[in-house]
Amino acid sequence: MTRILALLSFLLLVSPLQASEPIMRYLALRDGWVSWIYVHVPEQGDLNLEAMDGLMAISISRKEPTANGLPAQADAPMLQAFSDTVSAALKEFGGIYLGEQSGGNVTSIYAAIPLPNDGLRDALLKNVRALGHEPDLRAKLGGHEEFYASFLLPTLYDYEVQYNLAVTQALAKQGDLAEVARDVEHFAYFKNAEGAAAFENLIKSYGYIHSKTSKAEAGPGEHLVRFRHFGVIDVWEISERTLKLKQAALEAGGEYDGWETQVIKTRNGG
């Protein structure tokens, strides 16, 4: 087995608004769909959302759906034109671009806006239709600050998914069949034997099998706890596990250090 350390895979992109205002992109589950989320994260200051009155969603459906609901590479020019068009209208009529969601073969741009704003609505209808799409426009009073914080900004679980995507994608590049169940081994380090013992008892209650606790030759602690579970390689399920394990190790005074598994290239486990 080759141990693979998960790496953060967030991408900072150039905003269609200003080069000094980056956009964070990450993969997440939203509204039951695997989605690309783009969120406006200004480097200086905040978005001044308290000055806005409400939330608007501007949505279009892709004309050539994909099986997983995510945009294809060929969709990139159209989606960029859509984003640029909406951003220009928001700038003209005093709105603030918050972010985007692309999933379920629908792309939605979210904005905080002053209300009423008939000029913005008319401009969006006209200009998005000029791109060859019929937009679905929905606006409501209030809720924009909570939506930005709870829907667009990444949660701890979202961060965990990005870390584990680096591992699952590396396995896939080696020909791994993720749907085949196998042993997955985990590692955690502790500074003392008491912390390691407390963690061992905790993971047993979670259903893990304790493999071994030994003196660590290297790492962030003197005691290394190795343990495993049996299952398929699903980034969403793995991320639920690793988030819980990180929190449990921290509570026991240690540090969860990741997981590894054998690359499986045949359905009989070989």
Secondary structure, DSSP 4 states (H G I P E B T S, - for coil): ----------EEE--SS-TTS-EEEEEEEETTEEEEEEEE--SSS---GGG--EEEEEEEE-SS--TTSSPPGGGHHHHHHHHHHHHHHHHHTT-EEEEEEEETTEEEEEEEE-SS-HHHHHHHHHHHHTTT---EEEEEEB-HHHHIIIIIS--HHHHHHHHHHHHHHHHHHTT--TTS-EEEEEEEEESSHHHHHHHHHHHHHTTPEEEEEEE-SSSSSSEEEEEEEEE---HHHHHHHHHHHHHHHHHTTEEEEEEEE----STT--
